[in-house]
Amino acid sequence: MRLYASTSDLGYHAAVLTAEEYLRKMQDPRWYGEQDENGVDLSLIRDNLRRSPLERLRRGDQATTDVLRLRRLTQNHEPPRK
């Protein structure tokens, strides 16, 4: 089984790990990147600030579009019965 475990400028599927590799990496607190005292990953903030304001807006708009699309797709979906 392959798991997607990191992001890059190329997209979310840049690094593919096996389940065992993923679990092993989860044990290392540094794997999440540099964090502040609240656990916020500072590398993600720095990466976003490297982008132009227009690119950040486009990415935000795309994320909003994706969320709204998922909501529409799941709106009429009934949860599985137990």
mmCIF file of the N, C-alpha and C atoms, coordinates in Angstrom:
data_MODEL
# 
_entry.id   MODEL 
# 
loop_
_atom_site.group_PDB 
_atom_site.id 
_atom_site.type_symbol 
_atom_site.label_atom_id 
_atom_site.label_alt_id 
_atom_site.label_comp_id 
_atom_site.label_asym_id 
_atom_site.label_entity_id 
_atom_site.label_seq_id 
_atom_site.pdbx_PDB_ins_code 
_atom_site.Cartn_x 
_atom_site.Cartn_y 
_atom_site.Cartn_z 
_atom_site.occupancy 
_atom_site.B_iso_or_equiv 
_atom_site.pdbx_formal_charge 
_atom_site.auth_seq_id 
_atom_site.auth_comp_id 
_atom_site.auth_asym_id 
_atom_site.auth_atom_id 
_atom_site.pdbx_PDB_model_num 
ATOM 1   N N  . MET A 1 1  ? 0.837   -1.172 0.000  1.00 0.00 ? 1  MET A N  1 
ATOM 2   C CA . MET A 1 1  ? 0.000   0.000  0.000  1.00 0.00 ? 1  MET A CA 1 
ATOM 3   C C  . MET A 1 1  ? 0.888   1.243  0.000  1.00 0.00 ? 1  MET A C  1 
ATOM 4   N N  . ARG A 1 2  ? 0.597   2.204  -0.880 1.00 0.00 ? 2  ARG A N  1 
ATOM 5   C CA . ARG A 1 2  ? 1.382   3.430  -0.956 1.00 0.00 ? 2  ARG A CA 1 
ATOM 6   C C  . ARG A 1 2  ? 0.573   4.575  -0.364 1.00 0.00 ? 2  ARG A C  1 
ATOM 7   N N  . LEU A 1 3  ? 1.246   5.435  0.393  1.00 0.00 ? 3  LEU A N  1 
ATOM 8   C CA . LEU A 1 3  ? 0.607   6.607  0.986  1.00 0.00 ? 3  LEU A CA 1 
ATOM 9   C C  . LEU A 1 3  ? 1.297   7.851  0.477  1.00 0.00 ? 3  LEU A C  1 
ATOM 10  N N  . TYR A 1 4  ? 0.528   8.897  0.234  1.00 0.00 ? 4  TYR A N  1 
ATOM 11  C CA . TYR A 1 4  ? 1.088   10.171 -0.173 1.00 0.00 ? 4  TYR A CA 1 
ATOM 12  C C  . TYR A 1 4  ? 1.379   10.961 1.089  1.00 0.00 ? 4  TYR A C  1 
ATOM 13  N N  . ALA A 1 5  ? 2.630   11.411 1.245  1.00 0.00 ? 5  ALA A N  1 
ATOM 14  C CA . ALA A 1 5  ? 2.995   11.949 2.538  1.00 0.00 ? 5  ALA A CA 1 
ATOM 15  C C  . ALA A 1 5  ? 3.651   13.314 2.542  1.00 0.00 ? 5  ALA A C  1 
ATOM 16  N N  . SER A 1 6  ? 3.755   13.992 1.439  1.00 0.00 ? 6  SER A N  1 
ATOM 17  C CA . SER A 1 6  ? 4.337   15.323 1.503  1.00 0.00 ? 6  SER A CA 1 
ATOM 18  C C  . SER A 1 6  ? 3.830   16.169 0.360  1.00 0.00 ? 6  SER A C  1 
ATOM 19  N N  . THR A 1 7  ? 4.089   17.465 0.464  1.00 0.00 ? 7  THR A N  1 
ATOM 20  C CA . THR A 1 7  ? 3.669   18.394 -0.572 1.00 0.00 ? 7  THR A CA 1 
ATOM 21  C C  . THR A 1 7  ? 4.893   19.062 -1.166 1.00 0.00 ? 7  THR A C  1 
ATOM 22  N N  . SER A 1 8  ? 4.721   19.638 -2.330 1.00 0.00 ? 8  SER A N  1 
ATOM 23  C CA . SER A 1 8  ? 5.779   20.421 -2.963 1.00 0.00 ? 8  SER A CA 1 
ATOM 24  C C  . SER A 1 8  ? 5.123   21.317 -3.987 1.00 0.00 ? 8  SER A C  1 
ATOM 25  N N  . ASP A 1 9  ? 5.932   22.086 -4.673 1.00 0.00 ? 9  ASP A N  1 
ATOM 26  C CA . ASP A 1 9  ? 5.397   22.953 -5.717 1.00 0.00 ? 9  ASP A CA 1 
ATOM 27  C C  . ASP A 1 9  ? 4.751   22.134 -6.829 1.00 0.00 ? 9  ASP A C  1 
ATOM 28  N N  . LEU A 1 10 ? 5.114   20.857 -6.922 1.00 0.00 ? 10 LEU A N  1 
ATOM 29  C CA . LEU A 1 10 ? 4.563   20.008 -7.975 1.00 0.00 ? 10 LEU A CA 1 
ATOM 30  C C  . LEU A 1 10 ? 3.200   19.453 -7.618 1.00 0.00 ? 10 LEU A C  1 
ATOM 31  N N  . GLY A 1 11 ? 2.795   19.549 -6.372 1.00 0.00 ? 11 GLY A N  1 
ATOM 32  C CA . GLY A 1 11 ? 1.497   19.041 -5.954 1.00 0.00 ? 11 GLY A CA 1 
ATOM 33  C C  . GLY A 1 11 ? 1.614   18.161 -4.735 1.00 0.00 ? 11 GLY A C  1 
ATOM 34  N N  . TYR A 1 12 ? 0.479   17.673 -4.296 1.00 0.00 ? 12 TYR A N  1 
ATOM 35  C CA . TYR A 1 12 ? 0.424   16.914 -3.059 1.00 0.00 ? 12 TYR A CA 1 
ATOM 36  C C  . TYR A 1 12 ? 1.009   15.514 -3.175 1.00 0.00 ? 12 TYR A C  1 
ATOM 37  N N  . HIS A 1 13 ? 1.171   14.991 -4.348 1.00 0.00 ? 13 HIS A N  1 
ATOM 38  C CA . HIS A 1 13 ? 1.600   13.603 -4.517 1.00 0.00 ? 13 HIS A CA 1 
ATOM 39  C C  . HIS A 1 13 ? 3.074   13.498 -4.891 1.00 0.00 ? 13 HIS A C  1 
ATOM 40  N N  . ALA A 1 14 ? 3.886   14.434 -4.428 1.00 0.00 ? 14 ALA A N  1 
ATOM 41  C CA . ALA A 1 14 ? 5.291   14.461 -4.811 1.00 0.00 ? 14 ALA A CA 1 
ATOM 42  C C  . ALA A 1 14 ? 6.073   13.310 -4.188 1.00 0.00 ? 14 ALA A C  1 
ATOM 43  N N  . ALA A 1 15 ? 5.760   12.921 -2.967 1.00 0.00 ? 15 ALA A N  1 
ATOM 44  C CA . ALA A 1 15 ? 6.493   11.841 -2.307 1.00 0.00 ? 15 ALA A CA 1 
ATOM 45  C C  . ALA A 1 15 ? 5.517   10.746 -1.927 1.00 0.00 ? 15 ALA A C  1 
ATOM 46  N N  . VAL A 1 16 ? 5.826   9.542  -2.327 1.00 0.00 ? 16 VAL A N  1 
ATOM 47  C CA . VAL A 1 16 ? 4.969   8.403  -2.025 1.00 0.00 ? 16 VAL A CA 1 
ATOM 48  C C  . VAL A 1 16 ? 5.734   7.477  -1.095 1.00 0.00 ? 16 VAL A C  1 
ATOM 49  N N  . LEU A 1 17 ? 5.121   7.169  0.040  1.00 0.00 ? 17 LEU A N  1 
ATOM 50  C CA . LEU A 1 17 ? 5.740   6.296  1.030  1.00 0.00 ? 17 LEU A CA 1 
ATOM 51  C C  . LEU A 1 17 ? 4.894   5.047  1.226  1.00 0.00 ? 17 LEU A C  1 
ATOM 52  N N  . THR A 1 18 ? 5.561   3.975  1.611  1.00 0.00 ? 18 THR A N  1 
ATOM 53  C CA . THR A 1 18 ? 4.798   2.795  2.010  1.00 0.00 ? 18 THR A CA 1 
ATOM 54  C C  . THR A 1 18 ? 4.208   3.082  3.389  1.00 0.00 ? 18 THR A C  1 
ATOM 55  N N  . ALA A 1 19 ? 3.266   2.272  3.804  1.00 0.00 ? 19 ALA A N  1 
ATOM 56  C CA . ALA A 1 19 ? 2.657   2.445  5.120  1.00 0.00 ? 19 ALA A CA 1 
ATOM 57  C C  . ALA A 1 19 ? 3.717   2.343  6.215  1.00 0.00 ? 19 ALA A C  1 
ATOM 58  N N  . GLU A 1 20 ? 4.655   1.420  6.060  1.00 0.00 ? 20 GLU A N  1 
ATOM 59  C CA . GLU A 1 20 ? 5.707   1.259  7.059  1.00 0.00 ? 20 GLU A CA 1 
ATOM 60  C C  . GLU A 1 20 ? 6.601   2.491  7.117  1.00 0.00 ? 20 GLU A C  1 
ATOM 61  N N  . GLU A 1 21 ? 6.978   3.043  5.964  1.00 0.00 ? 21 GLU A N  1 
ATOM 62  C CA . GLU A 1 21 ? 7.801   4.252  5.932  1.00 0.00 ? 21 GLU A CA 1 
ATOM 63  C C  . GLU A 1 21 ? 7.071   5.423  6.572  1.00 0.00 ? 21 GLU A C  1 
ATOM 64  N N  . TYR A 1 22 ? 5.799   5.534  6.269  1.00 0.00 ? 22 TYR A N  1 
ATOM 65  C CA . TYR A 1 22 ? 4.985   6.616  6.827  1.00 0.00 ? 22 TYR A CA 1 
ATOM 66  C C  . TYR A 1 22 ? 4.929   6.528  8.350  1.00 0.00 ? 22 TYR A C  1 
ATOM 67  N N  . LEU A 1 23 ? 4.650   5.341  8.879  1.00 0.00 ? 23 LEU A N  1 
ATOM 68  C CA . LEU A 1 23 ? 4.573   5.157  10.325 1.00 0.00 ? 23 LEU A CA 1 
ATOM 69  C C  . LEU A 1 23 ? 5.915   5.421  10.994 1.00 0.00 ? 23 LEU A C  1 
ATOM 70  N N  . ARG A 1 24 ? 7.001   5.018  10.339 1.00 0.00 ? 24 ARG A N  1 
ATOM 71  C CA . ARG A 1 24 ? 8.337   5.256  10.889 1.00 0.00 ? 24 ARG A CA 1 
ATOM 72  C C  . ARG A 1 24 ? 8.619   6.763  10.945 1.00 0.00 ? 24 ARG A C  1 
ATOM 73  N N  . LYS A 1 25 ? 8.263   7.486  9.889  1.00 0.00 ? 25 LYS A N  1 
ATOM 74  C CA . LYS A 1 25 ? 8.473   8.931  9.869  1.00 0.00 ? 25 LYS A CA 1 
ATOM 75  C C  . LYS A 1 25 ? 7.604   9.644  10.894 1.00 0.00 ? 25 LYS A C  1 
ATOM 76  N N  . MET A 1 26 ? 6.412   9.122  11.156 1.00 0.00 ? 26 MET A N  1 
ATOM 77  C CA . MET A 1 26 ? 5.510   9.742  12.121 1.00 0.00 ? 26 MET A CA 1 
ATOM 78  C C  . MET A 1 26 ? 6.128   9.766  13.524 1.00 0.00 ? 26 MET A C  1 
ATOM 79  N N  . GLN A 1 27 ? 7.074   8.878  13.811 1.00 0.00 ? 27 GLN A N  1 
ATOM 80  C CA . GLN A 1 27 ? 7.708   8.826  15.124 1.00 0.00 ? 27 GLN A CA 1 
ATOM 81  C C  . GLN A 1 27 ? 8.720   9.955  15.315 1.00 0.00 ? 27 GLN A C  1 
ATOM 82  N N  . ASP A 1 28 ? 9.156   10.587 14.234 1.00 0.00 ? 28 ASP A N  1 
ATOM 83  C CA . ASP A 1 28 ? 10.165  11.645 14.297 1.00 0.00 ? 28 ASP A CA 1 
ATOM 84  C C  . ASP A 1 28 ? 9.473   13.002 14.332 1.00 0.00 ? 28 ASP A C  1 
ATOM 85  N N  . PRO A 1 29 ? 9.543   13.746 15.453 1.00 0.00 ? 29 PRO A N  1 
ATOM 86  C CA . PRO A 1 29 ? 8.840   15.037 15.544 1.00 0.00 ? 29 PRO A CA 1 
ATOM 87  C C  . PRO A 1 29 ? 9.346   16.065 14.547 1.00 0.00 ? 29 PRO A C  1 
ATOM 88  N N  . ARG A 1 30 ? 10.581  15.906 14.056 1.00 0.00 ? 30 ARG A N  1 
ATOM 89  C CA . ARG A 1 30 ? 11.128  16.859 13.074 1.00 0.00 ? 30 ARG A CA 1 
ATOM 90  C C  . ARG A 1 30 ? 10.509  16.674 11.690 1.00 0.00 ? 30 ARG A C  1 
ATOM 91  N N  . TRP A 1 31 ? 9.856   15.553 11.454 1.00 0.00 ? 31 TRP A N  1 
ATOM 92  C CA . TRP A 1 31 ? 9.284   15.275 10.141 1.00 0.00 ? 31 TRP A CA 1 
ATOM 93  C C  . TRP A 1 31 ? 8.235   16.319 9.763  1.00 0.00 ? 31 TRP A C  1 
ATOM 94  N N  . TYR A 1 32 ? 7.581   16.890 10.752 1.00 0.00 ? 32 TYR A N  1 
ATOM 95  C CA . TYR A 1 32 ? 6.541   17.872 10.498 1.00 0.00 ? 32 TYR A CA 1 
ATOM 96  C C  . TYR A 1 32 ? 7.106   19.241 10.171 1.00 0.00 ? 32 TYR A C  1 
ATOM 97  N N  . GLY A 1 33 ? 8.407   19.394 10.214 1.00 0.00 ? 33 GLY A N  1 
ATOM 98  C CA . GLY A 1 33 ? 9.022   20.677 9.937  1.00 0.00 ? 33 GLY A CA 1 
ATOM 99  C C  . GLY A 1 33 ? 9.218   21.476 11.213 1.00 0.00 ? 33 GLY A C  1 
ATOM 100 N N  . GLU A 1 34 ? 9.835   22.628 11.059 1.00 0.00 ? 34 GLU A N  1 
ATOM 101 C CA . GLU A 1 34 ? 10.069  23.499 12.205 1.00 0.00 ? 34 GLU A CA 1 
ATOM 102 C C  . GLU A 1 34 ? 8.734   24.020 12.725 1.00 0.00 ? 34 GLU A C  1 
ATOM 103 N N  . GLN A 1 35 ? 8.530   23.909 14.015 1.00 0.00 ? 35 GLN A N  1 
ATOM 104 C CA . GLN A 1 35 ? 7.257   24.316 14.612 1.00 0.00 ? 35 GLN A CA 1 
ATOM 105 C C  . GLN A 1 35 ? 7.479   25.416 15.637 1.00 0.00 ? 35 GLN A C  1 
ATOM 106 N N  . ASP A 1 36 ? 6.451   26.263 15.777 1.00 0.00 ? 36 ASP A N  1 
ATOM 107 C CA . ASP A 1 36 ? 6.503   27.258 16.847 1.00 0.00 ? 36 ASP A CA 1 
ATOM 108 C C  . ASP A 1 36 ? 5.961   26.637 18.129 1.00 0.00 ? 36 ASP A C  1 
ATOM 109 N N  . GLU A 1 37 ? 5.824   27.443 19.176 1.00 0.00 ? 37 GLU A N  1 
ATOM 110 C CA . GLU A 1 37 ? 5.383   26.914 20.470 1.00 0.00 ? 37 GLU A CA 1 
ATOM 111 C C  . GLU A 1 37 ? 3.954   26.378 20.451 1.00 0.00 ? 37 GLU A C  1 
ATOM 112 N N  . ASN A 1 38 ? 3.172   26.720 19.400 1.00 0.00 ? 38 ASN A N  1 
ATOM 113 C CA . ASN A 1 38 ? 1.795   26.226 19.274 1.00 0.00 ? 38 ASN A CA 1 
ATOM 114 C C  . ASN A 1 38 ? 1.684   25.024 18.352 1.00 0.00 ? 38 ASN A C  1 
ATOM 115 N N  . GLY A 1 39 ? 2.809   24.562 17.820 1.00 0.00 ? 39 GLY A N  1 
ATOM 116 C CA . GLY A 1 39 ? 2.788   23.417 16.926 1.00 0.00 ? 39 GLY A CA 1 
ATOM 117 C C  . GLY A 1 39 ? 2.524   23.768 15.476 1.00 0.00 ? 39 GLY A C  1 
ATOM 118 N N  . VAL A 1 40 ? 2.553   25.059 15.138 1.00 0.00 ? 40 VAL A N  1 
ATOM 119 C CA . VAL A 1 40 ? 2.327   25.488 13.754 1.00 0.00 ? 40 VAL A CA 1 
ATOM 120 C C  . VAL A 1 40 ? 3.602   25.238 12.952 1.00 0.00 ? 40 VAL A C  1 
ATOM 121 N N  . ASP A 1 41 ? 3.463   24.592 11.807 1.00 0.00 ? 41 ASP A N  1 
ATOM 122 C CA . ASP A 1 41 ? 4.603   24.271 10.948 1.00 0.00 ? 41 ASP A CA 1 
ATOM 123 C C  . ASP A 1 41 ? 5.064   25.538 10.238 1.00 0.00 ? 41 ASP A C  1 
ATOM 124 N N  . LEU A 1 42 ? 6.195   26.085 10.666 1.00 0.00 ? 42 LEU A N  1 
ATOM 125 C CA . LEU A 1 42 ? 6.699   27.334 10.108 1.00 0.00 ? 42 LEU A CA 1 
ATOM 126 C C  . LEU A 1 42 ? 7.183   27.176 8.672  1.00 0.00 ? 42 LEU A C  1 
ATOM 127 N N  . SER A 1 43 ? 7.598   25.970 8.288  1.00 0.00 ? 43 SER A N  1 
ATOM 128 C CA . SER A 1 43 ? 8.063   25.772 6.914  1.00 0.00 ? 43 SER A CA 1 
ATOM 129 C C  . SER A 1 43 ? 6.915   25.976 5.921  1.00 0.00 ? 43 SER A C  1 
ATOM 130 N N  . LEU A 1 44 ? 5.691   25.619 6.313  1.00 0.00 ? 44 LEU A N  1 
ATOM 131 C CA . LEU A 1 44 ? 4.549   25.838 5.422  1.00 0.00 ? 44 LEU A CA 1 
ATOM 132 C C  . LEU A 1 44 ? 4.243   27.319 5.276  1.00 0.00 ? 44 LEU A C  1 
ATOM 133 N N  . ILE A 1 45 ? 4.389   28.071 6.367  1.00 0.00 ? 45 ILE A N  1 
ATOM 134 C CA . ILE A 1 45 ? 4.167   29.514 6.301  1.00 0.00 ? 45 ILE A CA 1 
ATOM 135 C C  . ILE A 1 45 ? 5.222   30.160 5.416  1.00 0.00 ? 45 ILE A C  1 
ATOM 136 N N  . ARG A 1 46 ? 6.484   29.788 5.624  1.00 0.00 ? 46 ARG A N  1 
ATOM 137 C CA . ARG A 1 46 ? 7.565   30.352 4.796  1.00 0.00 ? 46 ARG A CA 1 
ATOM 138 C C  . ARG A 1 46 ? 7.361   30.016 3.322  1.00 0.00 ? 46 ARG A C  1 
ATOM 139 N N  . ASP A 1 47 ? 6.965   28.773 3.055  1.00 0.00 ? 47 ASP A N  1 
ATOM 140 C CA . ASP A 1 47 ? 6.728   28.359 1.670  1.00 0.00 ? 47 ASP A CA 1 
ATOM 141 C C  . ASP A 1 47 ? 5.628   29.203 1.036  1.00 0.00 ? 47 ASP A C  1 
ATOM 142 N N  . ASN A 1 48 ? 4.574   29.460 1.783  1.00 0.00 ? 48 ASN A N  1 
ATOM 143 C CA . ASN A 1 48 ? 3.465   30.250 1.256  1.00 0.00 ? 48 ASN A CA 1 
ATOM 144 C C  . ASN A 1 48 ? 3.880   31.700 1.037  1.00 0.00 ? 48 ASN A C  1 
ATOM 145 N N  . LEU A 1 49 ? 4.717   32.236 1.927  1.00 0.00 ? 49 LEU A N  1 
ATOM 146 C CA . LEU A 1 49 ? 5.147   33.627 1.787  1.00 0.00 ? 49 LEU A CA 1 
ATOM 147 C C  . LEU A 1 49 ? 6.113   33.824 0.621  1.00 0.00 ? 49 LEU A C  1 
ATOM 148 N N  . ARG A 1 50 ? 6.713   32.757 0.125  1.00 0.00 ? 50 ARG A N  1 
ATOM 149 C CA . ARG A 1 50 ? 7.569   32.854 -1.068 1.00 0.00 ? 50 ARG A CA 1 
ATOM 150 C C  . ARG A 1 50 ? 6.739   33.084 -2.332 1.00 0.00 ? 50 ARG A C  1 
ATOM 151 N N  . ARG A 1 51 ? 5.489   32.758 -2.276 1.00 0.00 ? 51 ARG A N  1 
ATOM 152 C CA . ARG A 1 51 ? 4.603   32.926 -3.434 1.00 0.00 ? 51 ARG A CA 1 
ATOM 153 C C  . ARG A 1 51 ? 4.151   34.379 -3.529 1.00 0.00 ? 51 ARG A C  1 
ATOM 154 N N  . SER A 1 52 ? 3.801   34.757 -4.733 1.00 0.00 ? 52 SER A N  1 
ATOM 155 C CA . SER A 1 52 ? 3.291   36.118 -4.916 1.00 0.00 ? 52 SER A CA 1 
ATOM 156 C C  . SER A 1 52 ? 1.896   36.203 -4.296 1.00 0.00 ? 52 SER A C  1 
ATOM 157 N N  . PRO A 1 53 ? 1.449   37.424 -3.957 1.00 0.00 ? 53 PRO A N  1 
ATOM 158 C CA . PRO A 1 53 ? 0.089   37.562 -3.435 1.00 0.00 ? 53 PRO A CA 1 
ATOM 159 C C  . PRO A 1 53 ? -0.964  36.985 -4.387 1.00 0.00 ? 53 PRO A C  1 
ATOM 160 N N  . LEU A 1 54 ? -0.757  37.173 -5.686 1.00 0.00 ? 54 LEU A N  1 
ATOM 161 C CA . LEU A 1 54 ? -1.708  36.635 -6.660 1.00 0.00 ? 54 LEU A CA 1 
ATOM 162 C C  . LEU A 1 54 ? -1.749  35.110 -6.607 1.00 0.00 ? 54 LEU A C  1 
ATOM 163 N N  . GLU A 1 55 ? -0.568  34.480 -6.510 1.00 0.00 ? 55 GLU A N  1 
ATOM 164 C CA . GLU A 1 55 ? -0.536  33.014 -6.440 1.00 0.00 ? 55 GLU A CA 1 
ATOM 165 C C  . GLU A 1 55 ? -1.195  32.521 -5.155 1.00 0.00 ? 55 GLU A C  1 
ATOM 166 N N  . ARG A 1 56 ? -0.988  33.212 -4.052 1.00 0.00 ? 56 ARG A N  1 
ATOM 167 C CA . ARG A 1 56 ? -1.640  32.810 -2.797 1.00 0.00 ? 56 ARG A CA 1 
ATOM 168 C C  . ARG A 1 56 ? -3.154  32.927 -2.925 1.00 0.00 ? 56 ARG A C  1 
ATOM 169 N N  . LEU A 1 57 ? -3.620  33.986 -3.570 1.00 0.00 ? 57 LEU A N  1 
ATOM 170 C CA . LEU A 1 57 ? -5.065  34.138 -3.787 1.00 0.00 ? 57 LEU A CA 1 
ATOM 171 C C  . LEU A 1 57 ? -5.613  33.030 -4.674 1.00 0.00 ? 57 LEU A C  1 
ATOM 172 N N  . ARG A 1 58 ? -4.878  32.712 -5.736 1.00 0.00 ? 58 ARG A N  1 
ATOM 173 C CA . ARG A 1 58 ? -5.328  31.636 -6.638 1.00 0.00 ? 58 ARG A CA 1 
ATOM 174 C C  . ARG A 1 58 ? -5.406  30.301 -5.907 1.00 0.00 ? 58 ARG A C  1 
ATOM 175 N N  . ARG A 1 59 ? -4.407  30.018 -5.083 1.00 0.00 ? 59 ARG A N  1 
ATOM 176 C CA . ARG A 1 59 ? -4.420  28.758 -4.332 1.00 0.00 ? 59 ARG A CA 1 
ATOM 177 C C  . ARG A 1 59 ? -5.576  28.733 -3.335 1.00 0.00 ? 59 ARG A C  1 
ATOM 178 N N  . GLY A 1 60 ? -5.829  29.869 -2.690 1.00 0.00 ? 60 GLY A N  1 
ATOM 179 C CA . GLY A 1 60 ? -6.955  29.949 -1.765 1.00 0.00 ? 60 GLY A CA 1 
ATOM 180 C C  . GLY A 1 60 ? -8.284  29.762 -2.476 1.00 0.00 ? 60 GLY A C  1 
ATOM 181 N N  . ASP A 1 61 ? -8.417  30.390 -3.644 1.00 0.00 ? 61 ASP A N  1 
ATOM 182 C CA . ASP A 1 61 ? -9.644  30.226 -4.436 1.00 0.00 ? 61 ASP A CA 1 
ATOM 183 C C  . ASP A 1 61 ? -9.827  28.781 -4.870 1.00 0.00 ? 61 ASP A C  1 
ATOM 184 N N  . GLN A 1 62 ? -8.733  28.130 -5.266 1.00 0.00 ? 62 GLN A N  1 
ATOM 185 C CA . GLN A 1 62 ? -8.828  26.729 -5.686 1.00 0.00 ? 62 GLN A CA 1 
ATOM 186 C C  . GLN A 1 62 ? -9.224  25.845 -4.505 1.00 0.00 ? 62 GLN A C  1 
ATOM 187 N N  . ALA A 1 63 ? -8.669  26.117 -3.324 1.00 0.00 ? 63 ALA A N  1 
ATOM 188 C CA . ALA A 1 63 ? -9.034  25.337 -2.143 1.00 0.00 ? 63 ALA A CA 1 
ATOM 189 C C  . ALA A 1 63 ? -10.514 25.525 -1.815 1.00 0.00 ? 63 ALA A C  1 
ATOM 190 N N  . THR A 1 64 ? -11.005 26.762 -1.926 1.00 0.00 ? 64 THR A N  1 
ATOM 191 C CA . THR A 1 64 ? -12.423 27.028 -1.670 1.00 0.00 ? 64 THR A CA 1 
ATOM 192 C C  . THR A 1 64 ? -13.300 26.288 -2.671 1.00 0.00 ? 64 THR A C  1 
ATOM 193 N N  . THR A 1 65 ? -12.906 26.333 -3.936 1.00 0.00 ? 65 THR A N  1 
ATOM 194 C CA . THR A 1 65 ? -13.651 25.617 -4.980 1.00 0.00 ? 65 THR A CA 1 
ATOM 195 C C  . THR A 1 65 ? -13.689 24.123 -4.689 1.00 0.00 ? 65 THR A C  1 
ATOM 196 N N  . ASP A 1 66 ? -12.562 23.574 -4.284 1.00 0.00 ? 66 ASP A N  1 
ATOM 197 C CA . ASP A 1 66 ? -12.497 22.140 -3.981 1.00 0.00 ? 66 ASP A CA 1 
ATOM 198 C C  . ASP A 1 66 ? -13.412 21.772 -2.813 1.00 0.00 ? 66 ASP A C  1 
ATOM 199 N N  . VAL A 1 67 ? -13.402 22.591 -1.763 1.00 0.00 ? 67 VAL A N  1 
ATOM 200 C CA . VAL A 1 67 ? -14.246 22.310 -0.599 1.00 0.00 ? 67 VAL A CA 1 
ATOM 201 C C  . VAL A 1 67 ? -15.722 22.382 -0.978 1.00 0.00 ? 67 VAL A C  1 
ATOM 202 N N  . LEU A 1 68 ? -16.090 23.402 -1.731 1.00 0.00 ? 68 LEU A N  1 
ATOM 203 C CA . LEU A 1 68 ? -17.492 23.527 -2.144 1.00 0.00 ? 68 LEU A CA 1 
ATOM 204 C C  . LEU A 1 68 ? -17.913 22.361 -3.031 1.00 0.00 ? 68 LEU A C  1 
ATOM 205 N N  . ARG A 1 69 ? -17.030 21.910 -3.902 1.00 0.00 ? 69 ARG A N  1 
ATOM 206 C CA . ARG A 1 69 ? -17.327 20.767 -4.769 1.00 0.00 ? 69 ARG A CA 1 
ATOM 207 C C  . ARG A 1 69 ? -17.529 19.507 -3.922 1.00 0.00 ? 69 ARG A C  1 
ATOM 208 N N  . LEU A 1 70 ? -16.662 19.299 -2.934 1.00 0.00 ? 70 LEU A N  1 
ATOM 209 C CA . LEU A 1 70 ? -16.817 18.137 -2.056 1.00 0.00 ? 70 LEU A CA 1 
ATOM 210 C C  . LEU A 1 70 ? -18.122 18.199 -1.274 1.00 0.00 ? 70 LEU A C  1 
ATOM 211 N N  . ARG A 1 71 ? -18.480 19.379 -0.805 1.00 0.00 ? 71 ARG A N  1 
ATOM 212 C CA . ARG A 1 71 ? -19.753 19.517 -0.082 1.00 0.00 ? 71 ARG A CA 1 
ATOM 213 C C  . ARG A 1 71 ? -20.933 19.152 -0.972 1.00 0.00 ? 71 ARG A C  1 
ATOM 214 N N  . ARG A 1 72 ? -20.915 19.624 -2.226 1.00 0.00 ? 72 ARG A N  1 
ATOM 215 C CA . ARG A 1 72 ? -22.008 19.293 -3.146 1.00 0.00 ? 72 ARG A CA 1 
ATOM 216 C C  . ARG A 1 72 ? -22.061 17.792 -3.405 1.00 0.00 ? 72 ARG A C  1 
ATOM 217 N N  . LEU A 1 73 ? -20.904 17.176 -3.575 1.00 0.00 ? 73 LEU A N  1 
ATOM 218 C CA . LEU A 1 73 ? -20.862 15.746 -3.863 1.00 0.00 ? 73 LEU A CA 1 
ATOM 219 C C  . LEU A 1 73 ? -21.349 14.910 -2.692 1.00 0.00 ? 73 LEU A C  1 
ATOM 220 N N  . THR A 1 74 ? -21.100 15.381 -1.472 1.00 0.00 ? 74 THR A N  1 
ATOM 221 C CA . THR A 1 74 ? -21.468 14.593 -0.302 1.00 0.00 ? 74 THR A CA 1 
ATOM 222 C C  . THR A 1 74 ? -22.789 15.032 0.311  1.00 0.00 ? 74 THR A C  1 
ATOM 223 N N  . GLN A 1 75 ? -23.401 16.059 -0.218 1.00 0.00 ? 75 GLN A N  1 
ATOM 224 C CA . GLN A 1 75 ? -24.617 16.621 0.368  1.00 0.00 ? 75 GLN A CA 1 
ATOM 225 C C  . GLN A 1 75 ? -25.742 15.584 0.441  1.00 0.00 ? 75 GLN A C  1 
ATOM 226 N N  . ASN A 1 76 ? -25.938 14.821 -0.588 1.00 0.00 ? 76 ASN A N  1 
ATOM 227 C CA . ASN A 1 76 ? -27.027 13.852 -0.632 1.00 0.00 ? 76 ASN A CA 1 
ATOM 228 C C  . ASN A 1 76 ? -26.573 12.438 -0.291 1.00 0.00 ? 76 ASN A C  1 
ATOM 229 N N  . HIS A 1 77 ? -25.329 12.323 0.154  1.00 0.00 ? 77 HIS A N  1 
ATOM 230 C CA . HIS A 1 77 ? -24.796 11.004 0.478  1.00 0.00 ? 77 HIS A CA 1 
ATOM 231 C C  . HIS A 1 77 ? -25.218 10.622 1.897  1.00 0.00 ? 77 HIS A C  1 
ATOM 232 N N  . GLU A 1 78 ? -25.780 9.444  2.016  1.00 0.00 ? 78 GLU A N  1 
ATOM 233 C CA . GLU A 1 78 ? -26.185 8.950  3.329  1.00 0.00 ? 78 GLU A CA 1 
ATOM 234 C C  . GLU A 1 78 ? -25.006 8.215  3.959  1.00 0.00 ? 78 GLU A C  1 
ATOM 235 N N  . PRO A 1 79 ? -24.797 8.419  5.262  1.00 0.00 ? 79 PRO A N  1 
ATOM 236 C CA . PRO A 1 79 ? -23.703 7.680  5.927  1.00 0.00 ? 79 PRO A CA 1 
ATOM 237 C C  . PRO A 1 79 ? -24.020 6.183  5.944  1.00 0.00 ? 79 PRO A C  1 
ATOM 238 N N  . PRO A 1 80 ? -22.979 5.344  5.963  1.00 0.00 ? 80 PRO A N  1 
ATOM 239 C CA . PRO A 1 80 ? -23.207 3.894  6.006  1.00 0.00 ? 80 PRO A CA 1 
ATOM 240 C C  . PRO A 1 80 ? -23.954 3.497  7.276  1.00 0.00 ? 80 PRO A C  1 
ATOM 241 N N  . ARG A 1 81 ? -24.827 2.530  7.129  1.00 0.00 ? 81 ARG A N  1 
ATOM 242 C CA . ARG A 1 81 ? -25.569 2.029  8.288  1.00 0.00 ? 81 ARG A CA 1 
ATOM 243 C C  . ARG A 1 81 ? -24.728 1.042  9.063  1.00 0.00 ? 81 ARG A C  1 
ATOM 244 N N  . LYS A 1 82 ? -24.910 1.103  10.363 1.00 0.00 ? 82 LYS A N  1 
ATOM 245 C CA . LYS A 1 82 ? -24.125 0.190  11.230 1.00 0.00 ? 82 LYS A CA 1 
ATOM 246 C C  . LYS A 1 82 ? -24.852 -1.100 11.459 1.00 0.00 ? 82 LYS A C  1 
# 
